[in-house]
């Protein structure tokens, strides 16, 4: 494994905590709603009495990653669209 791959593997499992300040409540609620719909994990375990316990948790890092992925996808789509328009202009001339 190369040094870059090792570094990437370490970064994939390393976490950090950060706070966000100055976010309007309405925006924060939108983010929470997004996470409730798209970033939940269900944890199942047996407690000390042997009873099966189930708990859903919001995983904010998943929500954040999904939002960033969506943004990057939109940016790539826009870039491809711009390239198609430029190619069409070259092939067909300016319309």
C-alpha positions, -999 to +999 in steps of 0.1 A: +000+000+000+014+033-010+018+062+014-011+081-002-033+051+000-024+046+037-031+083+044-065+080+026-074+049+046-065+066+078-086+097+069-115+075+060-118+062+096-106+093+115-133+116+127-134+151+140-159+173+158-168+208+147-195+233+156-214+255+133-223+289+145-246+316+132-268+292+113-304+304+110-328+280+128-348+275+096-317+264+078-306+241+106-341+225+107-338+219+069-305+201+075-320+180+104-350+171+082-326+161+054-307+139+078-339+123+091-348+113+056-314+104+042-288+098+070-302+074+096-286+043+109-304+016+128-285+001+157-296-032+171-281-048+202-290-069+232-290-052+266-279-067+299-312-085+303-310-101+269-337-079+254-333-068+218-329-030+216-334-010+185-324+026+181-323+049+150-296+075+150-290+105+128-255+103+113-247+139+105-215+130+086-236+109+062-259+138+056-230+162+051-213+138+027-245+133+007-250+171+004-214+175-008-218+147-033-250+162-047-233+196-050-203+181-068-226+161-091-245+192-100-212+211-107-200+182-129-233+182-148-231+219-153-195+216-166-205+189-190-235+209-202-212+239-208-188+217-228-216+203-249-228+238-257-193+248-267-189+217-290-223+223-306-213+259-313-181+247-329-199+221-350-230+241-359-217+276-356-231+302-333-268+302-334 
